[in-house]
Amino acid sequence: MIGNKAKNLLYLENDQKINVPKFMILSSKYYWDFINENHLKNKINYEVYRKSFSFLRWEEKWDCAFRIKNLFLNSNISNSTQIKLDKLISQNKINFPIIVRSSSECEDSDKLSFAGIFESISNCLNLEDIKNAIIKVYSSLWSDKTLLFKDELNLDVEKSFMSIIIQEQIISHYSGVTFTTNPNHNGTNTMIVEVCPGGDFQKQNIITLYFDKKNMNITSNGIYYDSSVYDSNYIQNICSLLKKHIKLFNYIEQKFKIPMDIEWVIKDEQIYVVQARPITIQNKLTNEKSEIIDLSCMSEETKRSWYLTLTLKRGELFKLYDEIRTIIIPDLKKTGELFSSIDLSKCNDNDLVREFYRRIKTIEKWRILYIKKLIPFAHGVREFATYYSEIIKPRDFYEFINLLESKPRISSYRRSSIYKLSLLIDSDLSELIKEFLCSKSKRLNNKYIAEFKNKFNIFYLSYIKLKEDYFDISFEHERWTDRDDIILKILLNYKENPEKFSISKINKDLLRNYFRLANNFDEAYKLLKVGRLSWQIRDDDNLLLSKIESQLISAFNEIKLRYQNKKSEIFENAISDMYKYQGNSLVPSTTNNKKKSETKNNEIIVGRQLRGQPAVAGLNHGYARIIENFEDLKKFQVGEIIVCEAIDPTMTQIIPFCNGVIEQRGGMLIHGVIIARELKIPCVTGVHKLDSFINNGDYLTIDGDVGLVINHGNDRKIL
């Protein structure tokens, strides 16, 4: 079996009127030889069906595809393929570049093309390049994109295959795509031709021409191009050149008896058809009218389309890197600092309410930027991970992460500052803190403030500075600065467990090896920079956004305080609007909105095995501590295993003291995984319906190597 793309090429090649670059096909037999000789079938099965596929988040599907690709990259080409390639090389003098194309059974049908969903690798210059390209194309059968459309593609480990087209890559003067019928107005007599100079079809330099299929002329107003890139004489030459080939495009449509999507190149005025497939009408991937994306209201198809728009290309990532580093992050910091510098107690009522609404409006602005800029830039880590894996082929899937910690994140500075302040705690101060904790108060009252100032003034001043610098943030619509009871308890934990504090360092040997094996130093350096910034702001952006939200809560608290003494209508309206806002806050909630009592019975669960995604390797045991709010954080004890929907970046300072992290949300780039990996604490993510199977106090075993959690109920005996 050879797939539709290969079948179409063979059909074109047999027609003397059509020039097709020389090519060779590797049928599905060679794919199965590769899978069987490297014992990959069971490994793919394990990755794809580690947990129920319908419960996998998009990030988990990317992780799954990434692990499968690493399995492929660390495998060898089959013996039969090696023999076939040796024969090709011996019979042909390869003095031109080669492009290795996919030809899956899933693509280029007359119903669904799935164009661009599988890999094509160009500029292969030798046998080793071709072999590596074949493996990459094979792995694209199990990419994140294909896993998103698993049902439509009918992906099956036992049945799905990938055939390969090994094709001469023409060094051309022009490249383009022709739609023999306008795909947006099917049935019309208009043909669309898109062309750009050179052999690399670049959308940003595209020239679009509309031809009348009957008279072969360009329609009125049928030429679109960027006048800052091309002059009118150049465009006129392009029009004249392409007009000569319109008959060929019509001929191919008649040959297939269906409107066609044709890729071609022109060299020395000779046109070569690279591939051809039926035109299919697919939904657009973006909703340009919508600025705020609410995934909860999206259909599954719309969600997948939006997810696909998040996989930015390298050029887009490089451009966004500069914007985020020099504009977005500095503006985000400046906004939070500006709001925190305003003394709201000195504002009159009208100014206070105006300031409240200014902060809501600012949050709306940042919500849009977060979705449009910061979420897509998270792909920078994935793009770097893919590049690193392709050139290094590491056995450890996540080895690339060792190169990303070039600059401490805000959470790292926060942990360091907490640790340094904890060194000032002596036995007397420790007793005073414990006395306060026993008082059940959330905030230091005048009595304790006076005692701190009188007896431990240096500590107290440093403590206030710590809160201003790192705890003026929000968690579940409350401010950390209002929870002295939790912050001081954390300080005691650092004092009593100093061995838990550590800072990760860059592995310089891996860094040297990365640049040594990279073919393009400039590209490798840019991707590393993008990966590092993307990794850093995975936490930092949320903390900076949380600071802005904290300032909104501060204004709201001041309004509520005044409302108790003055029942003003402007205060009532502001309070009402705040409650509406809290259902759509700037920083997405990382806890389940349902309380545990609503989602499960308080039954003892014994011997329950829960399967998730392996996030951080390691085996450990401990009692479960379910985290949903500040009160849960207060109850947390050293040595417990944290169980939650997802770790919020504002609460990562407690992670050093837990024995493991279990999260319902999946993905290797979520906050809990980042900090757990840095601290080498076992972590399992993507555990479906976590809150239905674990109670507070259950004794758990966590295995981060295989993504397994065992619930022993209230029995400490390891089963």
C-alpha positions as CSV (number, residue, x, y, z in Angstrom):
1,M,0.0,0.0,0.0
2,I,1.3,3.4,-0.9
3,G,-1.2,6.2,0.1
4,N,-3.1,8.7,-2.0
5,K,-0.2,11.1,-2.5
6,A,2.0,8.4,-4.1
7,K,-0.9,7.1,-6.2
8,N,-1.5,10.5,-7.6
9,L,2.1,11.0,-8.4
10,L,2.3,7.7,-10.3
11,Y,-0.8,8.7,-12.2
12,L,0.8,12.0,-13.2
13,E,4.1,10.4,-14.1
14,N,2.5,8.1,-16.6
15,D,1.3,11.1,-18.6
16,Q,3.9,12.4,-21.1
17,K,2.3,15.9,-21.0
18,I,3.2,16.4,-17.3
19,N,6.7,16.8,-15.9
20,V,7.1,15.2,-12.5
21,P,10.5,15.3,-10.6
22,K,12.1,11.9,-10.3
23,F,10.9,9.9,-7.3
24,M,10.9,6.6,-5.6
25,I,8.2,5.1,-3.3
26,L,8.6,3.1,-0.1
27,S,5.4,1.2,0.4
28,S,3.8,0.4,3.7
29,K,5.9,-2.8,3.9
30,Y,9.0,-0.7,4.8
31,Y,7.1,1.1,7.5
32,W,6.0,-2.2,9.1
33,D,9.6,-3.5,8.8
34,F,10.8,-0.5,10.7
35,I,8.1,-0.9,13.4
36,N,8.7,-4.6,13.8
37,E,12.5,-4.6,13.8
38,N,12.6,-1.9,16.4
39,H,9.8,-3.4,18.5
40,L,7.8,-0.2,18.5
41,K,4.2,-1.4,18.2
42,N,3.7,-2.2,21.9
43,K,5.5,1.0,22.9
44,I,3.2,3.1,20.7
45,N,0.2,1.3,22.1
46,Y,1.4,2.0,25.6
47,E,1.9,5.7,25.0
48,V,-1.4,6.3,23.1
49,Y,-3.5,4.2,25.4
50,R,-1.8,4.9,28.7
51,K,-5.1,6.4,29.8
52,S,-8.4,6.8,28.1
53,F,-7.7,8.8,25.0
54,S,-10.9,10.9,25.2
55,F,-9.6,12.3,28.5
56,L,-6.3,13.6,27.1
57,R,-5.8,17.3,27.0
58,W,-4.1,18.8,24.0
59,E,-0.8,19.3,26.0
60,E,-0.9,15.6,26.9
61,K,-1.3,14.7,23.3
62,W,1.8,16.7,22.5
63,D,3.7,15.0,25.2
64,C,2.5,11.6,24.0
65,A,3.6,12.5,20.4
66,F,6.9,13.8,21.7
67,R,7.7,10.6,23.5
68,I,6.7,8.5,20.4
69,K,8.9,10.7,18.2
70,N,11.8,10.1,20.6
71,L,11.3,6.4,20.3
72,F,11.4,6.6,16.5
73,L,14.5,8.9,16.5
74,N,16.3,6.4,18.7
75,S,15.5,3.5,16.3
76,N,17.3,2.3,13.2
77,I,16.1,2.2,9.6
78,S,14.9,-1.3,8.6
79,N,17.2,-3.7,6.8
80,S,14.9,-3.7,3.8
81,T,14.9,0.1,3.6
82,Q,18.7,0.1,3.9
83,I,18.9,-2.3,0.9
84,K,16.5,-0.2,-1.1
85,L,18.4,3.0,-0.4
86,D,21.8,1.4,-1.2
87,K,20.4,0.3,-4.5
88,L,19.1,3.8,-5.2
89,I,22.4,5.3,-4.5
90,S,24.4,2.8,-6.5
91,Q,22.1,3.2,-9.6
92,N,21.8,7.0,-9.5
93,K,24.4,9.6,-9.0
94,I,22.7,11.8,-6.4
95,N,24.1,15.3,-7.1
96,F,20.9,17.1,-6.2
97,P,18.9,17.7,-3.0
98,I,16.2,15.2,-2.0
99,I,12.8,15.8,-0.4
100,V,11.2,13.0,1.6
101,R,7.4,13.3,1.6
102,S,4.7,11.5,3.6
103,S,2.1,9.4,1.8
104,S,-0.3,8.2,4.4
105,E,-3.6,6.5,3.7
106,C,-5.2,9.3,5.7
107,E,-4.2,12.3,3.5
108,D,-5.0,13.7,0.1
109,S,-8.4,11.9,-0.3
110,D,-11.3,13.5,-2.1
111,K,-13.1,14.1,1.2
112,L,-10.3,15.2,3.6
113,S,-6.8,16.3,2.6
114,F,-5.2,16.9,6.1
115,A,-2.7,18.9,4.1
116,G,0.3,19.8,6.3
117,I,-0.5,17.5,9.1
118,F,2.3,15.1,8.2
119,E,6.0,15.8,7.7
120,S,8.0,16.6,4.6
121,I,11.7,16.9,5.0
122,S,13.6,18.9,2.3
123,N,17.3,19.5,1.5
124,C,18.5,16.0,2.1
125,L,22.0,15.9,0.7
126,N,23.3,12.4,1.5
127,L,22.2,8.9,2.5
128,E,22.3,9.7,6.2
129,D,20.0,12.7,5.7
130,I,17.5,10.6,3.8
131,K,17.5,7.9,6.5
132,N,16.9,10.4,9.2
133,A,14.2,12.1,7.2
134,I,12.4,8.8,6.6
135,I,12.2,8.2,10.4
136,K,11.0,11.7,11.0
137,V,8.2,11.3,8.4
138,Y,7.3,7.9,10.0
139,S,7.0,9.5,13.4
140,S,4.7,12.2,12.0
141,L,2.0,9.5,11.7
142,W,1.8,9.9,15.5
143,S,2.3,13.6,15.8
144,D,0.3,15.9,18.1
145,K,-1.7,17.1,15.1
146,T,-2.7,13.6,14.0
147,L,-3.6,12.6,17.6
148,L,-5.9,15.6,17.7
149,F,-7.8,14.1,14.7
150,K,-7.3,10.5,15.8
151,D,-10.9,9.4,15.1
152,E,-11.2,11.2,11.7
153,L,-7.9,9.7,10.6
154,N,-8.9,6.3,12.0
155,L,-5.5,6.0,13.6
156,D,-4.9,2.4,14.7
157,V,-1.5,1.1,15.9
158,E,-2.3,-2.3,14.3
159,K,-3.5,-0.9,10.9
160,S,-2.3,2.7,10.2
161,F,0.8,3.0,8.1
162,M,3.0,5.6,6.4
163,S,4.5,5.2,2.9
164,I,7.3,7.4,1.7
165,I,8.0,9.4,-1.4
166,I,11.7,10.1,-2.0
167,Q,11.7,12.8,-4.6
168,E,14.2,15.0,-6.4
169,Q,14.0,18.5,-5.1
170,I,14.1,20.9,-8.0
171,I,16.1,24.1,-7.4
172,S,13.5,26.4,-8.9
173,H,13.0,30.0,-9.8
174,Y,9.4,30.0,-8.7
175,S,7.2,27.8,-6.6
176,G,3.4,27.8,-6.1
177,V,0.0,26.3,-5.6
178,T,-2.9,26.3,-7.9
179,F,-6.5,25.7,-7.0
180,T,-8.2,24.8,-10.3
181,T,-11.5,26.0,-8.8
182,N,-11.9,28.7,-6.1
183,P,-12.2,26.6,-2.9
184,N,-14.3,29.3,-1.3
185,H,-16.8,29.4,-4.2
186,N,-16.9,25.9,-5.5
187,G,-18.4,25.5,-9.0
188,T,-17.1,28.8,-10.4
189,N,-14.9,29.3,-13.4
190,T,-12.2,31.0,-11.5
191,M,-8.8,29.4,-10.9
192,I,-6.5,30.7,-8.1
193,V,-2.7,30.6,-8.6
194,E,-0.4,31.5,-5.7
195,V,3.3,32.0,-6.5
196,C,6.4,33.3,-4.9
197,P,10.1,33.4,-5.9
198,G,12.4,30.5,-5.2
199,G,11.8,27.0,-4.2
200,D,10.5,27.7,-0.7
201,F,6.9,28.7,-0.8
202,Q,6.6,31.5,1.7
203,K,3.1,32.8,2.6
204,Q,4.4,36.3,3.5
205,N,5.9,36.9,0.0
206,I,2.9,35.4,-1.9
207,I,1.5,36.8,-5.2
208,T,-2.1,35.7,-5.8
209,L,-3.6,35.7,-9.3
210,Y,-7.2,34.9,-10.3
211,F,-7.6,33.4,-13.8
212,D,-10.8,32.9,-15.8
213,K,-10.7,29.2,-16.8
214,K,-12.5,29.8,-20.0
215,N,-10.4,32.5,-21.7
216,M,-7.2,31.9,-19.7
217,N,-6.9,35.6,-18.8
218,I,-6.5,37.2,-15.4
219,T,-9.9,38.5,-14.1
220,S,-10.5,42.1,-13.4
221,N,-8.9,43.1,-10.0
222,G,-7.4,39.6,-10.0
223,I,-3.9,40.4,-8.9
224,Y,-2.9,40.7,-5.2
225,Y,0.7,41.3,-4.0
226,D,2.7,43.4,-1.6
227,S,3.9,46.5,-3.5
228,S,6.6,47.1,-0.9
229,V,8.2,43.8,-2.0
230,Y,7.5,43.6,-5.8
231,D,7.3,46.3,-8.5
232,S,4.8,46.3,-11.3
233,N,7.2,45.1,-14.0
234,Y,8.1,42.0,-12.0
235,I,4.4,41.2,-11.5
236,Q,3.8,41.6,-15.2
237,N,6.5,39.1,-16.0
238,I,5.0,36.6,-13.5
239,C,1.6,37.0,-15.0
240,S,2.9,36.3,-18.5
241,L,4.9,33.3,-17.3
242,L,2.0,31.6,-15.5
243,K,-0.5,32.3,-18.3
244,K,1.5,29.8,-20.4
245,H,0.7,27.0,-17.8
246,I,-3.0,27.6,-17.2
247,K,-3.8,24.9,-19.8
248,L,-1.8,22.4,-17.9
249,F,-3.7,23.1,-14.7
250,N,-7.0,22.7,-16.5
251,Y,-5.7,19.5,-18.1
252,I,-4.8,18.0,-14.7
253,E,-8.3,18.8,-13.4
254,Q,-9.9,17.1,-16.4
255,K,-7.6,14.1,-15.9
256,F,-8.7,13.6,-12.3
257,K,-12.3,14.7,-13.1
258,I,-12.4,16.7,-9.9
259,P,-11.1,20.2,-8.9
260,M,-7.5,19.9,-7.9
261,D,-5.0,21.5,-5.5
262,I,-1.7,21.4,-7.4
263,E,1.8,22.1,-6.0
264,W,4.4,23.0,-8.7
265,V,7.8,24.6,-9.3
266,I,9.2,26.4,-12.3
267,K,12.8,26.2,-13.4
268,D,14.0,27.8,-16.7
269,E,10.4,28.3,-17.7
270,Q,9.8,24.5,-17.4
271,I,7.0,23.6,-14.9
272,Y,7.2,20.5,-12.7
273,V,4.2,19.1,-10.8
274,V,5.4,18.2,-7.3
275,Q,2.1,16.8,-6.0
276,A,-1.6,17.0,-6.7
277,R,-4.6,16.3,-4.5
278,P,-8.4,16.9,-4.7
279,I,-9.6,20.2,-3.3
280,T,-11.4,19.8,0.0
281,I,-13.2,22.4,2.0
282,Q,-12.2,22.6,5.6
283,N,-13.1,24.9,8.4
284,K,-10.8,27.9,9.1
285,L,-8.6,27.4,12.1
286,T,-9.1,30.8,13.6
287,N,-12.0,33.0,14.6
288,E,-10.7,36.4,13.8
289,K,-13.8,38.2,15.2
290,S,-13.3,36.7,18.7
291,E,-10.7,38.3,20.9
292,I,-11.5,36.3,24.0
293,I,-11.5,32.6,23.6
294,D,-13.7,30.6,26.0
295,L,-12.8,27.0,25.6
296,S,-15.7,25.9,27.8
297,C,-18.1,27.1,25.2
298,M,-16.3,25.6,22.2
299,S,-17.2,22.5,20.4
300,E,-14.5,19.8,20.3
301,E,-13.8,20.6,16.6
302,T,-13.4,24.3,17.3
303,K,-11.1,23.6,20.2
304,R,-8.8,21.5,18.0
305,S,-8.8,24.1,15.4
306,W,-7.7,26.7,18.0
307,Y,-5.1,24.4,19.4
308,L,-3.5,24.1,15.9
309,T,-3.1,27.8,15.7
310,L,-0.9,27.7,18.8
311,T,1.9,25.8,17.0
312,L,3.7,28.9,15.7
313,K,6.4,28.6,13.1
314,R,10.0,29.4,14.0
315,G,10.0,32.8,12.3
316,E,6.8,33.7,14.2
317,L,8.4,32.6,17.5
318,F,11.6,34.6,16.9
319,K,9.5,37.7,16.2
320,L,7.2,37.2,19.2
321,Y,10.3,36.6,21.4
322,D,11.5,40.2,20.9
323,E,8.0,41.6,21.5
324,I,7.5,39.6,24.7
325,R,11.0,40.3,26.1
326,T,11.2,44.0,25.3
327,I,7.6,45.2,25.4
328,I,5.0,42.8,27.0
329,I,6.8,41.6,30.1
330,P,8.2,45.0,31.0
331,D,4.7,46.5,30.5
332,L,3.2,43.8,32.7
333,K,5.7,44.5,35.5
334,K,5.2,48.2,35.2
335,T,1.4,47.9,35.4
336,G,1.5,45.8,38.6
337,E,4.0,48.2,40.2
338,L,2.0,51.2,39.3
339,F,-1.2,49.9,40.8
340,S,0.5,48.7,44.0
341,S,2.1,52.2,44.5
342,I,-1.4,53.8,44.8
343,D,-2.6,54.3,48.4
344,L,-6.3,53.5,48.0
345,S,-7.2,54.6,51.5
346,K,-6.4,58.2,50.5
347,C,-8.8,58.2,47.5
348,N,-12.2,59.7,47.8
349,D,-15.2,57.5,47.0
350,N,-15.5,58.5,43.4
351,D,-11.8,58.2,42.7
352,L,-11.7,54.8,44.4
353,V,-14.5,53.4,42.2
354,R,-12.9,54.9,39.1
355,E,-9.6,53.2,40.1
356,F,-11.5,49.9,40.6
357,Y,-13.0,50.0,37.1
358,R,-9.6,51.1,35.6
359,R,-8.2,47.9,37.1
360,I,-10.9,45.7,35.7
361,K,-10.5,47.3,32.2
362,T,-6.7,46.8,32.5
363,I,-7.2,43.1,33.3
364,E,-9.5,42.7,30.3
365,K,-6.7,44.1,28.1
366,W,-4.2,41.8,29.6
367,R,-6.5,38.8,29.3
368,I,-6.6,39.4,25.5
369,L,-2.8,39.7,25.3
370,Y,-2.4,36.6,27.4
371,I,-4.4,34.6,25.0
372,K,-3.0,36.2,21.8
373,K,0.6,36.4,22.7
374,L,1.7,34.5,25.9
375,I,-0.2,31.3,25.4
376,P,1.0,30.8,21.8
377,F,4.6,31.6,22.9
378,A,4.5,28.5,25.2
379,H,5.1,26.6,22.0
380,G,8.7,28.0,22.1
381,V,9.6,25.3,24.6
382,R,8.1,22.6,22.4
383,E,9.8,23.9,19.3
384,F,13.1,23.8,21.1
385,A,12.4,20.4,22.5
386,T,11.7,19.0,19.0
387,Y,14.8,20.6,17.6
388,Y,17.0,19.3,20.4
389,S,15.6,15.8,20.2
390,E,16.2,15.6,16.4
391,I,19.9,16.6,16.6
392,I,20.8,14.9,20.0
393,K,18.4,11.9,20.0
394,P,18.6,11.6,23.8
395,R,17.4,8.5,25.6
396,D,15.8,10.7,28.3
397,F,12.8,12.4,26.6
398,Y,13.1,15.5,28.7
399,E,16.9,16.0,28.7
400,F,16.4,19.3,26.9
401,I,14.9,20.9,30.0
402,N,18.4,20.8,31.6
403,L,19.4,23.7,29.2
404,L,16.4,25.9,29.9
405,E,17.1,27.2,33.5
406,S,19.5,30.0,32.4
407,K,17.8,32.6,34.5
408,P,15.9,32.0,37.7
409,R,12.2,32.5,37.5
410,I,10.3,34.8,39.9
411,S,9.3,31.7,41.9
412,S,13.0,30.7,42.3
413,Y,13.9,34.2,43.6
414,R,10.9,33.9,45.9
415,R,12.1,30.6,47.3
416,S,15.6,32.0,47.8
417,S,14.3,35.0,49.6
418,I,12.1,32.9,51.9
419,Y,15.1,30.7,52.7
420,K,17.4,33.6,53.5
421,L,14.8,35.2,55.7
422,S,14.2,31.9,57.5
423,L,17.9,32.0,58.6
424,L,17.0,34.9,60.8
425,I,14.6,32.8,62.8
426,D,16.0,31.8,66.2
427,S,14.3,29.7,68.9
428,D,12.6,32.8,70.5
429,L,11.3,34.0,67.2
430,S,10.2,30.5,66.3
431,E,8.1,30.4,69.5
432,L,6.5,33.7,68.8
433,I,5.6,32.6,65.3
434,K,4.1,29.3,66.6
435,E,2.1,31.3,69.2
436,F,0.7,33.4,66.4
437,L,-0.2,30.4,64.4
438,C,-2.1,28.9,67.3
439,S,-4.1,32.1,67.6
440,K,-6.1,31.1,64.5
441,S,-5.7,34.6,63.1
442,K,-5.0,35.1,59.4
443,R,-3.3,38.5,59.7
444,L,-0.8,39.8,62.2
445,N,-2.8,42.0,64.6
446,N,-1.4,45.0,66.5
447,K,-0.3,42.9,69.5
448,Y,1.9,40.7,67.4
449,I,3.2,43.5,65.1
450,A,4.3,45.3,68.3
451,E,6.1,42.2,69.5
452,F,7.8,41.6,66.2
453,K,8.9,45.2,66.0
454,N,10.2,45.4,69.6
455,K,12.0,42.1,69.7
456,F,12.8,41.1,66.1
457,N,12.7,44.4,64.1
458,I,15.3,43.3,61.5
459,F,13.2,40.2,60.8
460,Y,10.0,42.1,60.7
461,L,11.2,44.8,58.3
462,S,12.6,42.0,56.0
463,Y,9.3,40.1,56.3
464,I,7.3,43.2,55.1
465,K,9.7,43.6,52.2
466,L,9.3,39.9,51.3
467,K,5.5,40.3,51.2
468,E,5.8,43.4,49.1
469,D,8.2,41.8,46.6
470,Y,6.8,38.3,46.3
471,F,3.4,37.9,48.0
472,D,1.4,40.8,46.6
473,I,-0.4,38.2,44.4
474,S,-3.7,36.4,44.4
475,F,-4.8,32.8,44.8
476,E,-8.4,31.9,44.2
477,H,-9.6,35.5,44.5
478,E,-7.8,36.2,47.8
479,R,-4.5,38.1,48.4
480,W,-1.5,36.3,49.8
481,T,-0.6,39.5,51.7
482,D,-3.7,38.9,53.8
483,R,-2.4,35.5,54.9
484,D,0.4,36.0,57.4
485,D,-0.6,32.6,59.0
486,I,0.4,30.7,55.9
487,I,3.5,32.8,54.9
488,L,5.0,32.5,58.4
489,K,4.3,28.8,58.5
490,I,6.2,28.4,55.2
491,L,9.1,30.4,56.8
492,L,9.2,27.9,59.7
493,N,9.2,25.0,57.2
494,Y,12.2,26.4,55.5
495,K,13.9,27.0,58.8
496,E,13.2,23.5,60.1
497,N,14.0,21.8,56.7
498,P,16.9,23.7,55.2
499,E,18.0,20.6,53.2
500,K,14.8,21.1,51.0
501,F,16.2,24.3,49.5
502,S,18.1,24.0,46.2
503,I,18.8,25.8,43.0
504,S,19.1,24.1,39.6
505,K,22.1,24.7,37.4
506,I,22.7,24.5,33.7
507,N,24.4,21.3,32.5
508,K,27.4,22.8,30.6
509,D,28.4,19.5,29.0
510,L,24.9,19.2,27.4
511,L,25.1,22.8,26.3
512,R,28.5,22.2,24.6
513,N,27.2,19.0,22.9
514,Y,24.1,20.8,21.7
515,F,26.0,23.5,19.8
516,R,28.6,20.9,18.6
517,L,25.9,18.8,16.9
518,A,23.8,21.7,15.6
519,N,24.1,22.2,11.8
520,N,23.1,25.8,12.0
521,F,24.6,27.6,15.0
522,D,22.5,30.8,14.5
523,E,19.3,28.8,14.4
524,A,20.3,26.7,17.4
525,Y,21.1,29.8,19.4
526,K,17.8,31.5,18.5
527,L,15.8,28.4,19.4
528,L,17.6,28.1,22.7
529,K,16.8,31.7,23.5
530,V,13.2,31.3,22.6
531,G,13.0,28.0,24.6
532,R,14.5,29.7,27.7
533,L,12.2,32.7,27.6
534,S,9.2,30.5,26.9
535,W,10.1,28.2,29.8
536,Q,10.8,31.2,32.2
537,I,7.5,33.0,31.5
538,R,5.4,29.8,31.9
539,D,5.5,30.8,35.6
540,D,6.5,34.5,35.5
541,D,3.6,35.6,33.3
542,N,1.1,34.1,35.7
543,L,2.7,35.7,38.7
544,L,2.9,39.1,37.1
545,L,-0.7,38.8,36.0
546,S,-1.6,37.7,39.5
547,K,-0.1,40.8,40.9
548,I,-2.4,42.9,38.8
549,E,-5.4,40.9,40.0
550,S,-4.2,41.3,43.6
551,Q,-4.4,45.1,43.1
552,L,-8.0,44.7,41.8
553,I,-8.9,42.7,45.0
554,S,-7.2,45.4,47.1
555,A,-9.5,48.0,45.5
556,F,-12.5,45.7,46.0
557,N,-11.6,45.2,49.7
558,E,-11.4,48.9,50.2
559,I,-14.9,49.4,48.6
560,K,-16.4,46.7,50.8
561,L,-14.9,48.3,53.9
562,R,-16.4,51.7,53.0
563,Y,-19.7,50.1,52.0
564,Q,-20.2,48.8,55.6
565,N,-20.3,52.4,56.8
566,K,-21.9,54.0,53.7
567,K,-24.5,52.2,51.6
568,S,-23.7,54.0,48.4
569,E,-25.1,52.9,45.0
570,I,-21.7,53.3,43.3
571,F,-20.3,50.8,45.8
572,E,-23.2,48.4,45.3
573,N,-22.6,48.4,41.5
574,A,-18.9,47.9,41.9
575,I,-19.4,45.0,44.3
576,S,-21.9,43.4,41.9
577,D,-19.5,43.8,39.0
578,M,-16.7,42.2,41.0
579,Y,-18.7,39.1,41.7
580,K,-19.4,38.8,37.9
581,Y,-15.6,39.3,37.2
582,Q,-14.6,36.5,39.7
583,G,-16.2,34.0,37.4
584,N,-13.8,35.1,34.6
585,S,-10.6,36.2,36.3
586,L,-7.4,37.1,34.6
587,V,-5.4,34.1,35.9
588,P,-7.3,30.9,35.1
589,S,-8.4,28.9,38.2
590,T,-6.2,25.9,38.8
591,T,-8.7,24.2,41.2
592,N,-11.9,22.3,40.6
593,N,-14.9,24.6,41.2
594,K,-16.8,21.7,42.7
595,K,-16.2,21.0,46.3
596,K,-15.1,17.5,47.3
597,S,-18.4,16.9,49.1
598,E,-20.2,17.4,45.8
599,T,-18.1,15.1,43.7
600,K,-17.6,12.0,45.9
601,N,-18.6,10.1,49.0
602,N,-16.2,10.1,51.9
603,E,-15.6,6.4,51.5
604,I,-12.3,4.6,52.2
605,I,-10.7,3.7,48.9
606,V,-8.1,0.9,49.2
607,G,-5.8,-0.5,46.5
608,R,-7.0,1.8,43.8
609,Q,-4.5,2.3,41.0
610,L,-4.8,5.5,39.1
611,R,-3.0,6.0,35.8
612,G,-1.7,9.4,34.5
613,Q,1.2,10.8,32.6
614,P,4.8,10.4,33.9
615,A,6.1,13.9,34.5
616,V,9.0,13.7,37.0
617,A,10.7,10.4,37.7
618,G,10.9,9.0,41.2
619,L,9.1,6.7,43.7
620,N,7.7,8.0,47.0
621,H,5.0,7.6,49.6
622,G,2.9,10.0,51.7
623,Y,-0.5,11.1,52.9
624,A,-2.7,13.0,50.5
625,R,-3.3,16.7,50.9
626,I,-6.0,18.0,48.5
627,I,-5.3,21.7,47.7
628,E,-8.2,23.9,46.6
629,N,-7.8,27.1,48.6
630,F,-5.9,29.0,51.3
631,E,-7.3,26.8,54.1
632,D,-6.0,23.7,52.4
633,L,-2.5,25.4,52.1
634,K,-2.6,26.2,55.8
635,K,-3.3,22.5,56.6
636,F,-0.5,21.2,54.5
637,Q,2.2,19.3,56.4
638,V,5.8,18.5,55.4
639,G,6.0,15.1,53.7
640,E,2.5,15.0,52.4
641,I,1.7,14.4,48.7
642,I,-0.1,17.3,47.1
643,V,-3.2,16.4,45.1
644,C,-4.9,19.1,43.1
645,E,-6.5,20.2,39.8
646,A,-3.2,21.9,38.9
647,I,-0.5,23.7,40.9
648,D,-0.9,27.4,40.9
649,P,2.3,29.4,40.3
650,T,1.5,31.5,43.4
651,M,1.7,28.4,45.7
652,T,4.9,26.7,44.4
653,Q,6.8,27.7,47.5
654,I,5.3,24.7,49.4
655,I,6.4,22.2,46.8
656,P,9.9,21.6,48.3
657,F,8.3,20.1,51.4
658,C,6.0,17.6,49.7
659,N,6.8,14.0,48.8
660,G,5.1,14.2,45.5
661,V,2.7,16.1,43.2
662,I,-0.4,14.6,41.6
663,E,-2.4,16.8,39.2
664,Q,-5.6,16.2,37.3
665,R,-4.4,18.6,34.6
666,G,-1.8,17.1,32.2
667,G,1.2,18.4,30.3
668,M,4.9,18.6,30.8
669,L,4.9,22.4,30.8
670,I,2.3,23.1,33.6
671,H,3.6,24.9,36.7
672,G,3.7,21.9,39.1
673,V,5.8,19.9,36.7
674,I,8.3,22.7,36.2
675,I,9.0,23.2,39.9
676,A,8.8,19.4,40.7
677,R,11.3,18.7,38.0
678,E,13.6,21.4,39.3
679,L,13.4,20.0,42.8
680,K,13.5,16.3,41.6
681,I,10.2,15.5,43.3
682,P,8.1,12.7,41.8
683,C,5.2,14.0,39.8
684,V,2.3,12.4,37.9
685,T,-0.2,14.5,35.9
686,G,-3.3,14.0,33.9
687,V,-5.0,11.7,36.4
688,H,-8.6,11.7,35.3
689,K,-11.3,12.4,38.0
690,L,-8.7,12.7,40.6
691,D,-11.1,14.1,43.2
692,S,-13.3,11.1,42.9
693,F,-10.7,8.6,44.0
694,I,-8.5,10.3,46.6
695,N,-9.5,11.6,50.0
696,N,-7.5,13.8,52.3
697,G,-5.3,11.6,54.5
698,D,-5.2,8.6,52.1
699,Y,-1.8,6.9,52.0
700,L,-0.5,7.1,48.5
701,T,2.4,5.7,46.5
702,I,3.4,7.9,43.6
703,D,5.6,6.5,40.7
704,G,6.7,9.3,38.4
705,D,8.6,7.0,36.1
706,V,5.5,5.2,34.7
707,G,2.8,7.7,35.7
708,L,1.1,5.6,38.3
709,V,-0.6,6.4,41.7
710,I,-1.6,3.7,44.1
711,N,-4.2,4.7,46.8
712,H,-3.8,2.5,50.0
713,G,-6.6,4.2,51.8
714,N,-5.8,4.8,55.5
715,D,-3.4,1.8,55.5
716,R,0.3,2.7,55.5
717,K,1.3,-0.8,54.6
718,I,2.6,-0.8,51.1
719,L,0.6,-3.3,49.1
